[in-house]
Amino acid sequence: MKSAGFTLVELLVALFIFGLLAAGGTALLASGIEASNSARDGMERTGALARSRSLLMADLGQAADRPWRDSDGTRQPAFQISADRLVLVRRGWRNEAGSSRASLQRVEWRISDGRLERRAAPMLDGAAWGPPAVALAGVRGGQFAALGPEGAEMPAAVALTLDLPGGPVRQLFRVGLVGGVPS
């Protein structure tokens, strides 16, 4: 009498083939998830760089040649730049609350502790800097540079070179464009 069913060897072979297919499927799924995470991280870095570029472009595009005074009353130039720091006075500070303050704002950009930071003073003259806002994280190094005629009060442009995990990025910004016309 013949009995219907599978032998133990046939079952083991079937389980072995199923195990191979499951391992291949798991590896393929893990690879897909890793690629998706990598693409998401790259898009987040690109977005953060674009946002910081837009903020800096807005500040430099609204740069005003208006000196300011520090907390001691010492007159400071409207535009100051060093390798890791940029200070400027900008126009166009919105005053939606109707506070009694100027439409000019003193802004500082700096490269500090692996970040590109922006901070502003609550008043143009005499006020201490407010807390910094992180414009871009993951900065391994960087440098601001003024471009234009030597000895000018304000440069024609500013170059910002950042050393980022994906490689160095150099950006150029025109200074003082108000409505498309140099100020």
C-alpha positions as CSV (number, residue, x, y, z in Angstrom):
1,M,0.0,0.0,0.0
2,K,1.3,3.4,-1.0
3,S,0.9,6.3,1.4
4,A,0.5,9.9,0.2
5,G,2.9,12.6,1.6
6,F,6.4,13.9,1.5
7,T,9.5,12.3,2.7
8,L,11.7,13.9,5.4
9,V,14.4,14.7,2.8
10,E,11.8,16.4,0.5
11,L,10.6,18.6,3.5
12,L,14.2,19.5,4.4
13,V,15.0,20.5,0.8
14,A,11.8,22.6,0.7
15,L,12.6,24.3,4.0
16,F,16.2,25.0,2.8
17,I,14.9,26.6,-0.4
18,F,12.3,28.7,1.5
19,G,15.1,29.8,3.9
20,L,17.3,30.9,1.0
21,L,14.4,32.9,-0.5
22,A,13.6,34.5,2.9
23,A,17.2,35.5,3.5
24,G,17.4,37.0,0.0
25,G,14.2,38.9,0.5
26,T,15.3,40.2,3.9
27,A,18.6,41.4,2.5
28,L,16.8,43.1,-0.4
29,L,14.4,44.8,2.0
30,A,17.2,46.0,4.3
31,S,19.1,47.4,1.3
32,G,16.0,49.3,0.1
33,I,15.4,50.8,3.6
34,E,19.1,51.8,3.8
35,A,18.9,53.5,0.4
36,S,15.7,55.3,1.4
37,N,17.2,56.6,4.6
38,S,20.3,57.7,2.8
39,A,18.2,59.6,0.2
40,R,16.1,61.2,3.0
41,D,19.3,62.3,4.8
42,G,20.7,63.8,1.7
43,M,17.5,65.7,1.0
44,E,17.4,67.0,4.5
45,R,21.0,68.2,4.2
46,T,20.3,69.8,0.9
47,G,17.2,71.5,2.3
48,A,19.0,72.8,5.3
49,L,21.8,74.2,3.1
50,A,19.2,75.9,0.8
51,R,17.4,77.4,3.8
52,S,20.6,78.8,5.3
53,R,21.6,80.2,1.9
54,S,18.2,81.9,1.6
55,L,18.5,83.5,5.0
56,L,22.1,84.8,4.4
57,M,21.1,86.0,0.9
58,A,18.2,88.0,2.4
59,D,20.4,89.5,5.0
60,L,23.2,90.5,2.6
61,G,20.8,91.6,-0.1
62,Q,19.3,94.1,2.4
63,A,22.6,95.3,3.8
64,A,22.6,98.9,4.8
65,D,25.7,101.2,5.2
66,R,24.6,102.4,8.6
67,P,27.1,102.3,11.5
68,W,25.9,101.2,14.9
69,R,27.0,101.7,18.5
70,D,27.9,98.9,20.9
71,S,26.8,98.8,24.6
72,D,29.7,101.1,25.5
73,G,28.6,103.7,22.9
74,T,31.6,103.0,20.7
75,R,30.8,103.5,17.0
76,Q,31.1,100.2,15.0
77,P,31.2,99.9,11.2
78,A,28.0,98.8,9.4
79,F,29.8,95.8,7.9
80,Q,32.5,93.6,9.7
81,I,33.9,90.4,8.3
82,S,36.5,87.9,9.5
83,A,37.2,84.2,8.6
84,D,34.5,82.9,11.0
85,R,32.2,85.9,11.6
86,L,30.1,88.4,9.6
87,V,28.3,91.3,11.2
88,L,26.0,93.6,9.2
89,V,23.1,96.0,9.5
90,R,20.2,95.1,7.3
91,R,17.0,96.9,6.2
92,G,13.5,95.5,6.1
93,W,13.1,94.2,9.6
94,R,9.3,93.6,9.8
95,N,7.5,95.2,12.7
96,E,4.1,93.5,12.7
97,A,3.6,94.2,16.4
98,G,4.1,97.9,15.9
99,S,7.0,98.1,18.5
100,S,8.9,101.4,18.8
101,R,12.1,100.3,17.0
102,A,13.9,100.9,13.8
103,S,13.3,98.9,10.6
104,L,17.1,98.3,10.6
105,Q,18.5,95.2,12.3
106,R,22.0,94.2,13.4
107,V,22.7,90.6,12.4
108,E,25.7,88.3,13.1
109,W,26.5,85.1,11.2
110,R,29.2,82.9,12.7
111,I,30.8,79.5,12.3
112,S,30.9,78.0,15.8
113,D,31.0,74.5,17.3
114,G,30.2,72.7,14.1
115,R,27.3,75.0,13.2
116,L,26.5,78.0,11.0
117,E,24.6,80.3,13.4
118,R,22.7,83.5,13.0
119,R,21.8,85.9,15.7
120,A,20.3,89.4,15.9
121,A,20.3,92.2,18.4
122,P,16.8,93.4,19.6
123,M,17.8,97.0,19.0
124,L,20.2,98.4,16.4
125,D,22.4,100.4,18.9
126,G,23.6,99.5,22.4
127,A,21.8,96.1,22.7
128,A,23.6,92.8,23.4
129,W,23.2,90.0,20.9
130,G,20.2,87.7,21.2
131,P,20.5,83.9,21.4
132,P,21.9,82.2,18.3
133,A,19.7,80.2,15.9
134,V,21.3,77.3,14.1
135,A,21.1,77.9,10.4
136,L,23.1,74.8,9.4
137,A,24.5,71.9,11.5
138,G,27.3,69.5,10.6
139,V,29.7,72.2,9.6
140,R,33.3,70.9,10.0
141,G,34.8,74.3,9.1
142,G,34.3,77.3,7.0
143,Q,35.3,80.8,6.1
144,F,33.7,84.1,5.1
145,A,35.5,86.4,2.7
146,A,34.7,89.9,1.3
147,L,35.0,90.4,-2.4
148,G,35.3,93.8,-4.1
149,P,37.4,96.9,-3.9
150,E,40.0,97.1,-1.2
151,G,39.1,99.5,1.6
152,A,35.4,99.9,0.7
153,E,32.9,100.4,3.5
154,M,30.9,97.4,2.1
155,P,32.1,94.7,-0.2
156,A,30.4,94.0,-3.6
157,A,30.0,90.4,-2.6
158,V,30.7,87.8,0.2
159,A,32.0,84.3,-0.4
160,L,31.1,81.6,2.2
161,T,33.0,78.4,2.0
162,L,31.7,75.6,4.2
163,D,33.4,72.2,4.8
164,L,30.4,69.8,5.0
165,P,30.3,66.0,5.3
166,G,29.5,65.7,1.6
167,G,32.5,67.9,0.6
168,P,33.2,71.6,0.5
169,V,30.6,74.1,-0.7
170,R,31.4,77.6,-1.9
171,Q,28.6,80.2,-2.1
172,L,28.7,83.7,-3.4
173,F,26.3,86.5,-2.3
174,R,25.8,89.9,-3.8
175,V,25.8,92.6,-1.0
176,G,23.2,95.4,-0.9
177,L,20.7,94.6,-3.6
178,V,17.5,96.3,-2.8
179,G,14.8,95.6,-5.4
180,G,17.5,94.4,-7.8
181,V,19.5,97.6,-7.7
182,P,22.8,97.9,-5.8
183,S,22.5,100.2,-2.8
